[in-house]
Amino acid sequence: MLTSTMLAFRPSTDRDLPRVMEIWRRAVDATHHFLAPVDKSAIEAELIKFFPQVSLQLAVDVAGEPQGFMFLHDGHLEALFIDPDQHGMGIGKALISRAIAAHPELTTDVNEQNPEALGFYEHIGFARTGRSSHDGQGRPYPIIHLRYPSPM
């Protein structure tokens, strides 16, 4: 069983794309049951083109194998995905801690239909700041906007 103390962190490279996409697919299959298959396929196609253009922060195990990743842009956590076999092992919290260290007023968005993810963010101190009825690509998946630390 992997724990956050067994992790290293590094930026992604082109050779990581197959594993990153595997993590994304497995995580979405485990947590995003609300996605219509056509939307899931469209999002996957977008990510296959997008991820090689950006630097993802990877959480890797002792063998150097990615177990989770995040994408930060201008103080906003755009993506956080952990291999479902590693959920509850502290990988998400470890990545979030790194993001908060770099951006103390970190923001993120979570699908409203993903209560586990919303609960995770709220548990570690994020607070709701708003809601949108559609995701950033105009799909009908409501989004909850979050900010860390909790607004006073």
PyMOL commands that set and color helices and strands:
alter all, ss='L'
color gray80, all
select helices_A, chain A and resi 4-6+14-31+37-53+84-86+91-102+115-123
alter helices_A, ss='H'
color red, helices_A
select strands_A, chain A and resi 8-11+57-60+66-73+76-82+107-111+127-132+143-147
alter strands_A, ss='S'
color yellow, strands_A
deselect
rebuild
show_as cartoon
